[in-house]
Amino acid sequence: MKMHPIQTLSGVLFALASLCIAQVDRSPKNASAVVLQAFETHDVVMLGEIHWNKQEYEWLQSLVANPEFADRVDDVVMEFGNSLYQKSVDRYIAGEAVPIEEVQRAWRNTLGLGDPPPIYGDLYKTIRETNMRRRGKHQMRVLCGDPYIDWDKVKTKDDIGPFLGHRDQWYARVVKDEVLAKHHRAFLIAGSAHFLRQRGNGYIEPELRRAGAKTFLILAGTNAVKGYDDLDHRFDRWPTPSIALLSGNWVGELRAIPVISGGTEGIDSHLKLKDAADALLYLGPRDSLIAVEAVREEVDGTAYGKELLRRMTILGFNLPYIPERKESPQFDPPEPAYPRTMDVPLPPRPPSQ
């Protein structure tokens, strides 16, 4: 059927308008608003985090305290959560009077080394306080995603092996059993290597999709786009934090590993952000990012400090890694390297002297 010229023009204008809307939708948006919108079409939203980051966890605390988030999300799944202590965590998150010494075992006794900074315990606390403000309304649950290692029973490195070798498998099982089987919606938090598409461990998201989950993956990152000195100033006007979708724009064409590592690794990796995730959580310029640490004075001379030393001795470390400062730059400059011009041709030879 032949179309009238006006109909043809209308169709073209509609297509152009749709294209413009699509382009606008890929500009950076309020980070919390994007997460809430993602839950309208996905039952699992995943955040590949930058461990220890202050700005990231300040935003996460505001996110889980948002009534709209609490209305929509059933479970928050934590990599920094030992499943051995799930019952204690359930009681604590529900608002029961659980001694902090009992519940903090969940984030202190994971397979990670060292004393985790207070930002992790603070997120548990914020979810608990949000639930307590919502008595009689929908309650959130924190699920511990790390395997159920009992450090009291660990005597040799081989005792750790089965737990260390099956971290992703256990995390996926927790989500399948406690989220998907119950038709819940969940927000998943783990280091980016556990979620990263193509280059990461590559198990959790495919396994959840095979189980029927509709997943949306966000990677946290910054403005480093190649080596440590290669900062992209197109980010300069972006609000922080903000989230941008990665398909159909210049952000998705950036190399993923430098962006999520602050330019400290992955210079030779050509994995693009658009192939690694659905969205980027932009935390701010690389040099503005702050790592929060647990300080030595909080564990030195305590039973827990001695236990950390024992664990690291088992794993072959001579001293526990407990820093002196509470805050430090998130990404340190790399060790001095060869000049970047090593592959540049020789300049013209001058006259002999």
N, C-alpha and C positions, 0 to 999 in steps of 0.2 A: 504494500500500500504506500502510495506517494504521500510524503508529509508536507504540510503547508510550511512555507518559509518561516512564519512566526513560530510554529511548533519547533522547527529545527533550531531557530535562534534561542528559544526558551530552553531547549535541551542543552545547548552549548553553555548558556549562562548558568544553568543549574550545575553542570559538570564543573565549570570554573569555580563556582561558589563552594562546591563540595571539596574541590582541591584546596582552596584557600583555608577552609575549615580544618582540613586534615593537616595542613602545614602549621596552622596556629596551635592545633592540639599537641604538636610535638615541641613547642616551646616549653621552657621550664615552668613547672606549676608548683603550687604549695604542696610540700611533701606529704603532709597528712591527708590532704584532700585527694591526692592521687591514690593513696593506699585505700582510703574508704571507697573510692570509685571502683578500684580493682575488685573489691569484694562483692560488687554487684554482679559480676560475671565470672568470678573465680572463687573456688572454695579454699584454695591454698595460696597464700601470698608469701613469698620467700625473700628474705633479706640476707644477701652475702655481705657480712659486716667486715669492717676493719677493726680488729681486736684492739681493745683498750682505749678507743677514741672517745674523748670527752664530748665533742659536739654531737656525735652520733647518738650517744646515750642520753644527752640532754633532750634531744628530739624524741627518742624512744619513750622517755618518761612522759613527755607531753602527749605523745600519741596514745599510749595505753590509758592515760587519765581522761582522754576525750570521751564523753558520753556516747557519741556516735560509734566510736570504735568498740566500746564495751557492749553496745547494743548488738553489734554485728558479729563479733568474734567470740568464739567459744574457748579456744585454746591458744596459748602462746608456747611454742616449743623451743626450748633453750639447749644449745650445745653445751653451755656451762651449767649442766644439771645432771648429777649422778642419779640414775634411775633407782639405785639402791635405797634412796631416801624419798621416794615419791610420796609415801604416806605422810611423812612429816611436812613435805611441801604442800600437799593438799590441805592439811589442817591449818597451816600457816596462812595460805592464800585465802582460805575460807574465813579467816579472822579469828581463829582460835588462839588461845594464849600459849603459843609454843615458844619455849626459850630460844633465843637467837643462836645459842651455841649448838642447839640441836638441828635447826633448819639450815644453818649456814654450811653444814657438811655437804649439802647438795651442790654448792658451787665451789667449795674449797677442796673437795675430794674427787674431782674429775681426773681425766687422763692428762690434762694440761699440766705443765710444770710451773712451779712457783706459786706464790700467793696471788690469786686474782684480785684486781683492783676493786674498790668499793662500788664502782658503777654497776657491777653485775648484781650484787646484793640489793643495791638501791632500786633496780628495776623490779625485782621480786617484791620489794616493800611497796613500791608504787602500785603494782597490780593488787596487792592485798588491800591497800588503803582505798583504791577505787572500788573494789568489791564491797568494802565496809560502808562506803557512802551510798551504795546501791542496794541496801538491804531490801529484800522483797522483789528486786528486779533481776534480770539476767546476770549471772555471775560468770566470770572468766576463770579458767584453770591454767596453771603453769604445768607443762609436761617436761620432764627431765629427759633429754635426748641422748645423753651419753651412757655407755654401757655400765652395768651394775658392779663395777670393781669394788672389792672390799680391801682397802689398803692395809688393814690390820693382818690380812692373810698373805700379803705379798712379801716374799722373802728373796726372790731372785728375779732377774730380768725376764726369764721365761714365763714367770707367773703373770706378767703384764701382757705378753704377746697376743693371746687370744682376744683380749679386750681391745688392744690397740689396732689389731688387724681387722676388726669387724665394727668399727665405729659407725661408718655410714650405713651398714646393713641394719644395725640396731636402731639408729635414728629413723630410718625409713619404716622399720617395723612398728616403732612407737606411733608414728603418724598414721600408718595403716590401721592399727588396732584401736587407737584411742580417738582418732579424728575421722578418718574415712568410713570406718565400720559403723560409726555412730552418726554419720551424715552431718558432721560438724564443719565449721569453718575455722581455719587456723592460720596464725601468723608464725612463720618459722624463722629463727635466727641462728645463724652459724657462720663460721668463717667462709669467705668467698670460695676457697678451694673446694669446699664440700658441695657447692651448688653450681659452680662455673661450668657452662656448657662447652663441650669439645676438648678443653684442656684440663679441666679439673678432674676430681675423682670419678665423676660421671655416673654415679649410681643412684643417688637419692631421687632426683627429679624424674628420670625415666621410670624408676620403680613405682613412684607415686602415680605417674600417668598411666602405667599399665594397670594400676589398681582403680583407675577411673577418675583420678583427681584432675581438675582444671587448675593449672598452676600459672602463676605470674611471678617472674623472677626479677628482683631488683638487686643491682650491685652498687655498693657504696664506693665512691671514688673522689678524685680531685682533678686538678688542671694540668697534671704532668702527662704528656702525650707520647714521649719517647724516652730519652735519657733524663737524668736528674735535672739537667739545665734546660730542658725543653718544656717550657710552660706555655700553654695556649691561652692567649689573652682574650679570646672570644668569650671566655667564661667570666671575664671581669665584671660584667654588669648583671650576672646572675644572682638572684637572692639566695641566701643560705639559711637552712638547707632547702633544696628544691629537687624535684624529680622531673626528668625529661624522658619521654619515650624514645626508642632507639631506631625505629624503622623510618626510612625516608628523610633523613636529615644528616648534617655533617657530624653530629655527635656519634651516631651509630657507626660512622666510618673510621673513628679513632681506634687505635690499638688498645685492646682491653687491659692487658697486663700492666703497662705503665700507669694507666689511669687509676687502677685499684691498688697499686703498690707505691704510688707517689714517685714514680720514675726510678725506683730502686731496683727493679728487675724487669725482665721480659722485653729488653730492647730488641731482641731478634725475633720475638714472637709476632706473627702477623694476624693473630686472632682479633677480629674486629668486635667492638662492643655489641653491634647489632646481632652477631652470631653467638655472643656469650650470655646475653640476658635480654629481657624485655624493656628494662628501664634503668637509668642511672640516678642514684641518689647523690647529688652533688653537695658535699659537706663544706666546701669552701676552698680557697687557694691552698696549695700544698703547704706553704710555710706558715699558715695560720693554724694548722691542725695540731691538736695537743693530745698526747698520750697520758692517761692517768695511771699512776702506779700505786701499788701497796708499798708502804715504806718499811724499812728494816726495823724501826723502833716498835712497830706494832706486833712483830712476831719474834724478835730476838729474845731468847730466854724463856719462851713459852713452850708448852708441850707441842703445839702445832708447828712452831719453828723447828724444833728438833725432828719432828716427823717429816717436814719438807727436806731437811738435810739427809735424812735416811733414804727418802725416795730418790733423791738425786744421786746419792752414792750408789744405790742399786743400779741406776741407769748410766753410771760411769762419769758423773759430774763430781768435781771435787768440792765445790761450794754451791750453796743455793743462790739462785739469781733473785736477789731482793734489792732493788735499787735504793739509793739514798734520797732521791727527790720524789715528791708526789706527782709532779707534772714535768713533762719534757716534750721536745718536738716529736711529733708522730713519726716523721721520717728523717733519719740522719743522713747527711751527705755520704756518698760512698767513699771508700778508700781511694786515694789518688790513683788514677789510671793513666794509661798511655794517652797521648794527645788524640783528639778526635780527628785530626787531619792525617792520620797514618796512611790512608788510601789515596790522598791527594798526590798527583804527579809531582816529581821534582821541579823546582823552579828553574828557569834558564841558568846555565852555568856562567858565573862571572869570569872575567879575565883572571888568569893565573897570577898569583902574587908572589 
